[in-house]
Amino acid sequence: MGRRKSRSGGINISNSKVHVGGDIVGRDKKQIETRQEKRYVSDADDHYYAGEYAQAKHLYEKALALAPDDKHALTYLTKAIENLAREESKARLPREATQFYRRAKSLFVAGNLESTVVTLRRAIEIAKFAEVPFPEAEEMLITIEKELEQRKQPSVFISYSRDDFEIANEIYEFLRENGCVPWMDKYDLVPGQDWELEINRNIKVSDFFVACLSNNSVSKRGYVQKELKYAMSVLDEFPDGKIYLIPIRIADCVIPEALASRQWLDWSMSNAKQQLLRAIRLKE
C-alpha cells in the first residue's frame, strides 16, 4: 500500500522523492536564514560599537525579522534606539546648556565638586526650559551628589587585635548603621594592595581613629602598636582640643601611657554606643 508497481514490474518511488526533497529544501532555507541572521547581527554589532546607531538599528531589525527570539539583537536594538534618541536630544540642546555641561566636567576634573553641582544644575535648567532632555548632565549630577553625601559621613579607622575581631566587628557594624563610614582591614583591603601603605593612608585621611584596647592589643608587640603610634603622629597635626583618637577599652586592661591623658570609653557600659556617636558628632 502506498507503493505502486510500474508496468515494467519495478517500484515507483517518485512520491517519496518529492517528500524527501521538500524536507531538504526546508532545511536548506532554514540554514540560509540562520546564517543570514547571524551576519546581520555581526554587521549590526560592528556599526553599534562604531557609534553608527542608525545603521545598527536597521540591521538588528532585519535580524529580528528572521529570528524574533534573538535576545542579543533585541537588547542592542533597544540600546541603539536609546542612543539615537540621545543624539537627537544633543542636536536640539541649547548651546548655553552644552557650554555649562563642558564647564562642569572641567570643574569635576579639578576636584571642585560643589561648583560642579551648581554648574550642572544650571545646564539642566536651560535644557528643561528648552524642553530638551539632558540625561548625561542628570546622571552626572546624581553621581556627584551621592559622592558629596558620602563625604559628609564621618570616616572612622578601627584598629584592633585579631583576637578581638568579634567586638571590633560589632563596633564596625554599629558605626555603619549610624551614618558613619568605618574602615577595617578585613573588609576594606582588596587583593593586590600594599596593605601597610593602605592602612597608613586610611589612618591619615580618616576623621577618627578608634583604638580597641584589650590585653591582646596593649600587651603585645605588633601591628596594633604600629597603627597607634602612627595615629599619634597624625594627631599631632590637629589643633588642640580636636577629637581624633578615641580609645575604647573592650576588655579589662591597663591603658597605655601614651593614651593616659585621653578620656577613654568603656565598651561594657550600657551607654557606650551613644557616647561613641556623641564623640563623633561633635565634629559636626
Secondary structure, 3 states (H helix, E strand, C coil): CCCEECCCCCEECHHHHHHHHHHHHHHHHHHHHHHHHHHHHHHHHHHHHCCCHHHHHHHHHHHHHHCCCCHHHHHHHHHHHHHHHHHHHHHHCCHHHHHHHHHHHHHHHCCCHHHHHHHHHHHHHHHHHCCCCCHHHHHHHHHHHHHHHHHHCCEEEEECCHHHHHHHHHHHHHHHHCCCEEECHHHHCCCCCCHHHHHHHHHHHCCEEEEEECHHHHCCCCHHHHHHHHHHHHHCCCCCCCCCEEEEECCCCCCCHHHCCCCCEECCCCCHHHHHHHHHHCCC
